[in-house]
């Protein structure tokens, strides 16, 4: 009999951290060089001001980003990834690659193919 392994607390915390709604999109915007609030908001269609402000605060609290106030007139604020946040880039790149392969866009029936049959279904059909 195989032993059941409980989900690691660190794993669960990490998944919850990057899986919170809009968090991945905010991180992705920062990875692509968007640093000001308006740039980040423009890069994320559908996010409200309230939600973006909440996500940015939460990412600061989790030490994934830092808020920098620039001594300009008017005062400007930029958000930058911390080392901890930058180390998430390959993780999110893997999620992006996986999503391109397996998650269809609205109007598609299968990711990346435009066909209605999944690779698994085609394999079963071809080998049956």
Steps between C-alpha positions, in 0.01 A plus 500: 500500500629846410545751779292812473716811510339810645530818299809685611415820684759691299355374170146589604606848613688561174205390286262719700742791470535499122152362436311788659283674242695763300831427676650312207390775263659768718825303523496443124460873439797569726708233323435678171630833628181676611583684822249779548146445621341623176729278289419195710126575483516547122676164464221316687163535328209478740677567828338772712695772679396356836609148413831614350578706810416199721721266294791745503471538880481123547806445279687759706393327822625168356828673408467416130498863392615830644338839465736783413397862538691720258589851612356671195237766449239367505605206717510173307476146631654193339475135588797270458550131555714396792749214463231274643254624238747473210557135585137432412560586133589146386207363701254731328669437163429130550137573587471718189647224280265244655199729447588554133505125454192402700264795555293607200430866434135603497354378172755221460409144580859397566806699595722585205325281243154636428374141486243338722693187585752482783838330444393227742178437308688489168748250646217281633322520164815416304596207722152356552 
